[in-house]
Amino acid sequence: MIVSASPWWTVAPSVGAAVGYVALAAGATRMARTAVTALTAAVLLLHAVALLVGFGATPVRFGFAPTLSVTAWLVLAVYAIETRLYPQLGSRWTLAGLGAPAVLLALLFPGSAYPTLPSPWLPLHWALGFASYGLLGAAVAHGWMMQRTEQAIRRGGASGAALPLLALERLTFRFVTAAFVLLTLTLFAGWYFTELLRPTAGWITHKTVFTVLSWTVLAVLLWGRWRWGWRGRLAVRMLYAAGALLLLGYVGSHFVLEVILRRGA
C-alpha cells in the first residue's frame, strides 16, 4: 500500500535520515572521527523519530518496509556502538548505504492498517520479530566483515591494527546465538497468537515454513560450531542462507502482498 500525501513533519525525519545515511556511506572515510560520531548520532536519532512517527500513527500500520527499516536501524545502531567499543573494526560505513532505501521504503509503503489490535500483546510478537531480524542482520553484517578480513589475510594485506579474525568471529557467533534465541521466542509467540486469534486458519503458512527453515539453519550452524568448531566460509555461507530464508519468510511474502498484489496480509 503506497502512502498518500503526508504532513511534512512526518516526512522530514525519514528524508533527513536517508540523506544522512548517504552522506555516511559516501564520505565517512574522509571525515574526522568526531564528525562521523556526530553525524551517526544525528542520523540514528532521525531514523528513530521516523520509526516512532510511523508506529505512532492511527491506525497502526505494519508491513515489510517498516520491518526492513527497524532492522536497518538496529544493525547500524549496533555497528555504531561497536565502533566505539572496538575502534579496530574500522569505518566500513558502506553499510550505512543500506539505511537510506530502508527508511524511504517505510515512508512509501507503511504496511497494512490495524484499526484495532486483536490482542494487546500482539506488539510483543512484533517486537520479538524486530529484534530477531535486527540481531540476525547484525550477525550477517559481521559475517561479511569476517569474510573480508579472512580474504585480506590470505592476500597478505590485513592491517595489524584491525580487529583480530578470532575476535570478530566470536562477536559474530554471539549475534548468531542471540538471534537464534529471539527467533525461537518469535516462533512460539507466532504459534500462540495464531491459535488465540485465528484457531481455524492453520499455523503452517509460507511465512512459517521459511522462518522455521531459517531457525533450522541457525540451529545446525550453532550445533556444528559447538560440536566440530565450524568456522570460516562454511559458517558464513550458512549464516547468509539463514538470513535470506528469514527475509523471504516475512519481508518477501509481504512485499508480494502489499506491493505486487496490493492487498494486506
C-alpha positions as CSV (number, residue, x, y, z in Angstrom):
1,M,0.0,0.0,0.0
2,I,1.7,3.2,-1.2
3,V,1.2,6.1,1.3
4,S,-0.7,9.1,0.2
5,A,0.3,12.7,0.8
6,S,1.5,13.1,4.4
7,P,2.2,16.2,6.6
8,W,5.8,17.5,6.1
9,W,6.7,16.8,9.7
10,T,6.1,13.1,9.2
11,V,8.2,13.0,6.1
12,A,11.1,15.2,7.2
13,P,12.7,12.7,9.6
14,S,12.7,10.0,7.0
15,V,14.2,12.2,4.3
16,G,16.7,13.6,6.7
17,A,17.8,10.2,7.8
18,A,18.1,8.9,4.2
19,V,20.3,11.9,3.3
20,G,22.4,11.4,6.4
21,Y,22.9,7.7,5.6
22,V,24.0,8.5,2.1
23,A,26.5,11.1,3.5
24,L,27.9,8.5,5.9
25,A,28.3,5.9,3.2
26,A,29.9,8.3,0.8
27,G,32.1,10.4,3.0
28,A,32.7,8.7,6.4
29,T,36.3,7.6,5.4
30,R,37.2,11.2,4.6
31,M,35.7,12.8,7.7
32,A,37.2,13.3,11.1
33,R,36.2,10.7,13.7
34,T,34.3,13.3,15.8
35,A,32.3,14.4,12.7
36,V,31.4,10.8,11.9
37,T,30.3,10.2,15.5
38,A,28.1,13.3,15.5
39,L,26.6,12.6,12.1
40,T,25.9,9.0,13.0
41,A,24.1,10.0,16.2
42,A,22.0,12.6,14.3
43,V,21.1,10.1,11.6
44,L,20.2,7.3,14.0
45,L,18.1,9.8,16.0
46,L,16.3,11.0,12.9
47,H,15.6,7.4,11.9
48,A,14.3,6.6,15.3
49,V,12.0,9.6,15.1
50,A,10.8,8.4,11.7
51,L,10.0,4.9,13.2
52,L,8.2,6.4,16.2
53,V,6.1,8.6,13.9
54,G,5.2,5.6,11.7
55,F,4.3,3.3,14.5
56,G,2.5,6.1,16.4
57,A,0.2,6.8,13.6
58,T,-3.5,6.0,13.8
59,P,-4.4,3.4,12.7
60,V,-1.3,1.3,13.4
61,R,0.4,0.1,10.3
62,F,2.7,-2.9,9.9
63,G,4.4,-4.5,6.9
64,F,7.5,-5.5,5.1
65,A,9.0,-1.9,4.7
66,P,8.7,-1.0,8.4
67,T,10.3,-4.3,9.3
68,L,13.2,-3.6,7.0
69,S,13.5,-0.1,8.4
70,V,13.7,-1.3,12.0
71,T,16.2,-4.0,11.0
72,A,18.4,-1.5,9.3
73,W,18.2,0.9,12.4
74,L,19.1,-2.0,14.8
75,V,22.0,-3.2,12.6
76,L,23.5,0.3,12.2
77,A,23.0,1.2,15.8
78,V,24.8,-2.0,16.9
79,Y,27.6,-1.2,14.5
80,A,27.9,2.4,15.7
81,I,28.2,1.2,19.3
82,E,30.8,-1.4,18.3
83,T,33.0,1.0,16.5
84,R,33.2,2.9,19.8
85,L,34.0,-0.2,21.8
86,Y,36.2,-1.7,19.2
87,P,37.9,1.0,17.2
88,Q,39.8,-1.7,15.3
89,L,36.7,-2.5,13.4
90,G,37.4,0.5,11.2
91,S,34.9,2.5,9.3
92,R,33.1,0.2,6.9
93,W,30.3,2.7,6.6
94,T,29.3,1.5,3.2
95,L,26.8,-0.5,5.4
96,A,25.1,2.9,6.0
97,G,24.1,2.9,2.4
98,L,21.5,0.2,3.2
99,G,19.8,2.6,5.7
100,A,18.7,5.1,3.0
101,P,16.5,2.8,0.9
102,A,15.1,1.1,4.1
103,V,13.9,4.3,5.6
104,L,12.5,5.6,2.4
105,L,10.7,2.3,1.7
106,A,9.0,2.6,5.1
107,L,7.8,6.1,4.1
108,L,6.4,4.9,0.7
109,F,5.0,1.5,1.9
110,P,3.8,1.9,5.5
111,G,2.1,-1.5,5.5
112,S,-1.4,-2.8,6.3
113,A,-3.6,-0.9,8.7
114,Y,-4.7,-2.3,12.0
115,P,-7.7,-0.2,13.2
116,T,-7.9,-2.2,16.4
117,L,-5.3,-4.6,17.7
118,P,-6.7,-8.2,18.0
119,S,-4.7,-8.6,21.2
120,P,-2.9,-6.1,23.4
121,W,0.1,-8.5,23.4
122,L,0.5,-8.5,19.6
123,P,3.1,-5.7,19.7
124,L,5.2,-8.1,21.8
125,H,5.3,-10.5,18.9
126,W,6.2,-7.7,16.6
127,A,9.0,-6.6,19.0
128,L,10.4,-10.1,19.1
129,G,10.4,-10.3,15.4
130,F,12.1,-6.9,15.0
131,A,14.8,-8.0,17.5
132,S,15.4,-11.3,15.8
133,Y,15.6,-9.6,12.4
134,G,18.0,-7.0,13.7
135,L,20.3,-9.4,15.5
136,L,20.5,-11.8,12.6
137,G,21.1,-8.8,10.3
138,A,24.0,-7.8,12.6
139,A,25.3,-11.3,12.5
140,V,25.2,-11.3,8.7
141,A,27.0,-7.9,8.6
142,H,29.7,-9.3,10.9
143,G,29.9,-12.5,8.8
144,W,30.6,-10.3,5.8
145,M,33.3,-8.3,7.7
146,M,34.8,-11.7,8.9
147,Q,34.9,-12.9,5.3
148,R,36.5,-9.7,4.1
149,T,39.1,-9.9,6.9
150,E,39.9,-13.5,6.1
151,Q,40.3,-12.6,2.4
152,A,42.7,-9.8,3.3
153,I,44.7,-12.2,5.5
154,R,45.0,-14.7,2.6
155,R,46.2,-11.9,0.3
156,G,48.7,-10.7,3.0
157,G,47.0,-7.3,3.1
158,A,45.5,-7.4,6.6
159,S,46.3,-4.4,8.8
160,G,47.9,-5.1,12.2
161,A,45.6,-2.5,13.7
162,A,42.5,-4.4,12.5
163,L,40.3,-6.4,14.9
164,P,41.7,-10.0,15.0
165,L,39.8,-12.5,13.0
166,L,39.1,-14.7,16.0
167,A,37.7,-11.8,18.0
168,L,35.5,-10.9,15.0
169,E,34.4,-14.5,14.8
170,R,33.4,-14.6,18.5
171,L,31.4,-11.4,18.0
172,T,29.6,-12.9,15.0
173,F,28.6,-16.1,16.9
174,R,27.4,-14.1,19.8
175,F,24.9,-12.3,17.5
176,V,24.0,-15.7,15.9
177,T,23.2,-17.1,19.3
178,A,21.2,-14.1,20.4
179,A,19.3,-14.1,17.1
180,F,18.5,-17.9,17.4
181,V,17.1,-17.4,20.9
182,L,14.9,-14.5,19.9
183,L,13.8,-16.3,16.7
184,T,12.8,-19.3,18.9
185,L,10.7,-17.0,21.1
186,T,9.2,-15.3,17.9
187,L,8.1,-18.7,16.6
188,F,6.4,-19.6,19.9
189,A,4.7,-16.2,20.1
190,G,3.5,-16.6,16.4
191,W,2.1,-20.0,17.2
192,Y,0.4,-18.7,20.3
193,F,-1.2,-15.7,18.6
194,T,-2.3,-17.8,15.6
195,E,-4.0,-20.3,18.0
196,L,-5.5,-17.5,20.0
197,L,-6.8,-15.2,17.3
198,R,-7.3,-17.5,14.3
199,P,-7.5,-21.0,15.5
200,T,-9.1,-22.3,12.3
201,A,-6.6,-20.6,10.0
202,G,-3.8,-23.1,10.5
203,W,-0.3,-22.2,11.6
204,I,1.6,-23.6,8.7
205,T,2.0,-20.9,6.1
206,H,4.7,-19.9,3.7
207,K,6.0,-17.4,6.3
208,T,6.2,-20.1,8.9
209,V,8.0,-22.5,6.6
210,F,10.7,-20.0,5.6
211,T,11.1,-18.9,9.2
212,V,11.4,-22.5,10.5
213,L,13.9,-23.2,7.8
214,S,16.0,-20.2,8.9
215,W,15.7,-21.3,12.5
216,T,16.9,-24.8,11.5
217,V,19.9,-23.5,9.6
218,L,20.9,-21.4,12.6
219,A,20.4,-24.4,14.9
220,V,22.6,-26.6,12.7
221,L,25.2,-23.9,12.5
222,L,25.4,-23.5,16.2
223,W,25.5,-27.2,16.7
224,G,28.3,-27.6,14.2
225,R,30.2,-24.7,15.8
226,W,29.9,-26.4,19.3
227,R,30.5,-29.9,18.1
228,W,33.0,-29.6,15.3
229,G,34.2,-26.0,15.5
230,W,32.7,-24.8,12.2
231,R,34.1,-21.5,11.1
232,G,35.2,-19.6,8.0
233,R,33.4,-19.8,4.7
234,L,31.1,-22.7,5.7
235,A,29.8,-20.7,8.7
236,V,29.4,-17.5,6.7
237,R,27.5,-19.3,3.9
238,M,25.1,-20.9,6.4
239,L,24.6,-17.5,8.0
240,Y,23.8,-15.9,4.7
241,A,21.4,-18.7,3.9
242,A,19.6,-18.3,7.3
243,G,19.3,-14.5,6.7
244,A,18.0,-15.0,3.2
245,L,15.4,-17.5,4.4
246,L,14.2,-15.2,7.2
247,L,14.0,-12.3,4.8
248,L,11.8,-14.4,2.4
249,G,9.7,-15.6,5.3
250,Y,8.1,-12.2,6.2
251,V,9.6,-9.4,4.1
252,G,9.4,-11.3,0.8
253,S,5.9,-12.5,1.3
254,H,4.5,-9.2,2.5
255,F,6.3,-7.4,-0.4
256,V,4.3,-9.5,-2.8
257,L,1.1,-9.0,-0.9
258,E,1.4,-5.2,-0.4
259,V,3.2,-4.0,-3.5
260,I,2.5,-6.5,-6.3
261,L,-1.0,-7.8,-5.3
262,R,-1.9,-4.6,-3.5
263,R,-3.6,-6.2,-0.5
264,G,-2.9,-6.8,3.2
265,A,-1.6,-10.0,4.8
